[in-house]
Every structure is written in C-alpha cells, then in structure tokens.
C-alpha cells in the first residue's frame, strides 16, 4: 500500500468515525475464520457496519480527529 492509498484509508476512517456517535475498535486476530464470518453475519443482520483496517491507520485517523479524546486508543499497542 503506497502513501496515497494509506492517506485515502485514513480519510475514509475519519469520515466514518465522525459520522457516528459510537464505534468500536477491536482486535479479531484470536478469532477463527468461522467466528469472524459469524461476527460479520451478525453485524450485517443488525445493520452494523464492520470495517477492517491496519492499527496504525486507525490511530492516525483518530489522532487527526482529536488526539486528546482518543489518547487511550492512540497510545495503546
């Protein structure tokens, strides 16, 4: 992924984070493929939008929105 593509993803994430009052950032790496598929189906059935993005891009998007408000997320591993 080149720098322009990363910046596009950051802008998309910023738009999504600003669009909603509530959102979850979670790590699904310990889930099996079957569990992730089930989670995606549940989200779809409940009209919940699920996006997958690199941690660094999520952190950069949140920092550019409000680094103080999201400092706990941005400073975590």
C-alpha positions in Angstrom: 0.0 0.0 0.0 1.6 3.3 -1.1 1.3 6.6 0.8 -1.6 7.9 -1.3 -3.6 4.8 -0.6 -2.8 5.0 3.1 -4.0 8.6 3.1 -7.2 7.6 1.4 -7.9 5.0 4.0 -7.2 7.5 6.8 -9.6 9.9 5.3 -12.3 7.2 4.9 -11.8 6.2 8.5 -12.0 9.8 9.7 -15.3 10.2 7.8 -16.7 7.0 9.4 -15.6 8.0 12.9 -17.1 11.4 12.5 -20.3 10.0 11.1 -21.2 8.0 14.2 -21.5 8.9 17.8 -20.4 5.4 18.8 -18.0 3.0 17.3 -15.9 0.0 18.4 -12.3 -0.7 17.6 -11.5 -4.3 18.3 -8.9 -6.9 17.6 -10.2 -10.1 15.9 -6.9 -11.9 15.4 -7.7 -14.5 18.1 -10.9 -15.5 16.3 -11.1 -18.3 13.9 -12.3 -17.7 10.3 -15.6 -19.3 11.2 -16.0 -16.9 14.2 -15.2 -13.8 12.1 -17.7 -15.0 9.5 -20.3 -15.3 12.1 -19.5 -11.9 13.5 -19.8 -10.4 10.0 -23.2 -12.0 9.5 -24.4 -10.8 12.9 -23.2 -7.2 12.0 -24.9 -7.4 8.6 -28.2 -8.7 10.2 -28.2 -5.8 12.7 -27.2 -3.2 10.1 -23.8 -2.6 11.8 -21.1 -1.6 9.5 -17.8 -3.6 10.0 -14.6 -2.3 8.5 -11.1 -3.8 8.7 -8.1 -1.6 8.8 -4.5 -1.5 10.0 -4.0 -0.4 13.6 -1.6 2.4 12.5 -4.1 3.9 10.1 -6.9 3.8 12.7 -4.6 5.5 15.2 -3.6 8.2 12.7 -7.3 8.8 11.8 -8.3 9.1 15.4 -5.3 11.4 16.3 -6.2 13.7 13.4 -9.8 14.0 14.7 -8.9 14.6 18.4 -5.7 13.3 19.9 -6.8 14.2 23.4 -10.2 12.5 23.3 -8.7 9.3 21.7 -5.4 9.3 23.5 -6.1 5.9 25.2 -6.6 4.3 21.9 -3.7 6.1 20.2 -1.2 5.3 22.9 -2.1 1.6 23.2 0.0 -1.1 21.5 
